[in-house]
């Protein structure tokens, strides 16, 4: 592993996504509570990706980061 990439999104957005997949809101909140909060994940990350966007925007962000960071690392 060369880098740690962390994704973050507002809790409201995460709950909305989980509800869209059929998870009841109380279960979505319970799932979120089991995870390490972003405030503890992000300081450990080399890259933080904000996923509060459309899926296409997220794909572009990840592609750009991959090209800038991973492909550069491998060619160095």
N, C-alpha and C positions, 0 to 999 in steps of 0.2 A: 504494500500500500504506500503510495507516494503522497497522497493528500486525503484530507477528510472534507467532504462536501456535505453541507447541512441545508435542509430546506426549511423555510419558515413561512407562515401565513397567519393572518389574524384568526383567532378562535372562531369568530362568526363565519368566516369563509370555510374553515375546516368542517364545522358543524353542517353548514349548507351542503357541502359536497357529500358528507356521509349520509345525510338525510336523503339526498337525491339517489343514493345507492340502496335506499330502503332501510337504513338503520334509524331506529327511533332516537329522538333528540337526547333522552336521558342516557341511552347507551353510547351515543356519540360523545357526550360529555364525560362519561365514565372512561371511555377509551382514551380520550385526550389526557385525563388526569393520571393515567398509568404511564404516560411518557415523560421523559425528562423535559422540563420547560426550555423554551428557546433561549432564555437568559442564561441557562447552564450549558446548552449545546453550542451556541455560536462562538463563545470565546475559544473553544477547542478546534474550531473549523478553520481550514485554509480558505474555503469558499463558502459563502452564505448565499443561497438562492431564494429569493422572494417568489413564492408561487401564487401570490394573489394577482392572478392574471388569467388570460385565456390559455387553453391548452396549446394553441399555436404559438402564442408569445413565449410560453414556457419552453417549448421545443426549441425555439430560436435562441433563447437565453442559454440553454444547456449546450446547444451546438456551438455557439460563439465561445462559451467558456471552454468547452472541450478543445476546440481549435486553438485557442490562445494558450491554454495551460497544459493540456495533455500532449498535444502534438508537438508543442515547443519543447516540453520536457524530453520527449523521446528523440528529438532531432539534435538536442544539445550534447 
